[in-house]
């Protein structure tokens, strides 16, 4: 099942290797003369398979990590820095400058998304465009937040001017599956609220940040954004050990999040914004519309090869319809086109992690030893950079594929008779992000929904799990998340309510009036931002 070799379209060929030889710190793109790490794509550009060299990145460590931390701390200056005390309108101007520069790099970033992580062309374009939209939506929501705060409240003879203020220095670590979008869903709201940041790109999808370094450099004041490269443990650990990080913003694995929290010496002062793993189930009821359900389950399990925290990772199907469901579902999986990301109609693409096919193979072997069968013809067929999605039936709780977040192309189907079976499993699970429910009988759905909303944070009715639209809350229970990310909520996750209080008397009122008339305070303001 190797991808037949076809000539790579000229627009997507790698003509020049991208050697990232600078890093952003203290408002300067500093040259890097030290050790570097080669960046390879698992996509082959030759007839005989071999990984493709894309370029290299700095292999940085403790010294550069602490240099970036010092830069961010100096820019924040315990809340006295230029950025945290700046007018809201001026921070917005910086963000607008950045997004306009970012838009000029769309072609380069989309191309690198395809080569670095194997995301197909339409999804790579969508990730870029969605990220731009997210920035504009964040700007608009921040403006509205400021408008709502441009007033004085009065209670018990005390005036209060209430706004949201920054938290401090943010360490931002993002995942490889959405290396642009989920990075910016952390970084953008953190910055616009007045925090300063240190950002380390994901292990895959790292070079695609390179075209944007100049935009960060030119758009923000010195030290506000600091971008370093290297292994997470080598750069994140020394930063956290100092206790100078106020916010850990991480989308990834709970093991990493726990390890980084543990080494912070002032955990009571550490704010967490975490998007972690999930094991989102689908529950298919006997009266489900099978055409609709199978369409949604294909998208839910195999969009970007299932490499999404929001992917459907286990399908509970009622015994009354499971035979028909699995037969039709298996045929649909086998009909999906496998190929390189730029090929028209491709749904399955090479996996960015070279060890992932072997891991998926382990899950298949474990499940088949315990009674499951691969029910689709192509299931488990391997290439150098892929393993075709295996549909496993019947799956059960003793199997690794049931317990572990597979984050790849393998789909366990669990039959059930009583609705209490999937509900009890979800209640026992360490995860609680989302669920998809397929059915139409309102008398059955109503009590089911009333229970599910207490087990997860989003119940998708007759549709697959997903993050968007970005204006809706994105969070999870238990080990799946901490804090809430969305355009509206992220601004609040990266800030704290703070206010100026004043007793209602002539002496104070005259001072407040003068402050407002002279516009001498960036905080006390009733200006309306258009």
Secondary structure, 3 states (H helix, E strand, C coil): CCCCCCCCCHHHCCCCCEECCEEEECCEEEECCCCEEEEEECCCCCCCCCCEEEEEEECCCHHHHHHHHHHHHHHHHHHCCHHHHCCHHHHHHHHHHHHHHHHCCHHHHHHHHHHHHCCCHHHHHHHHHHHHHHHHHHHHHHHHHHHHHCCCEEECCEEEEEEEEECCEEEEECCCCCCCHHHHHHHHHHHHCCCEEEEECCCCCCHHHHHHHHHHHHHCCCCCEEEECCCHHHHHHHHHHCCCCCEEEEECCHHHHHHHHHHCCCHHHCEEEEECCCCEEEEECCCCCHHHHHHHHHHHHHHHHHCCCCCEEEEEEECCCHHHHHHHHHHHHHCCCECCCCCCCCCECCCCCCCHHHHHHHHHHHHHHCCCEECCCCCCCECCCCECCEEEECCCCCCHHHHCCCCCCEEEEEEECCHHHHHHHHHHCCEECEEEEECCCHHHHHHHHHHHCCCCCEEEECCCCCCCCCCCCECCEECCEECCECHHHHHHHCEEEEEEEEECCHHHHHHHHHHHHHCCCCCCCCCCCC
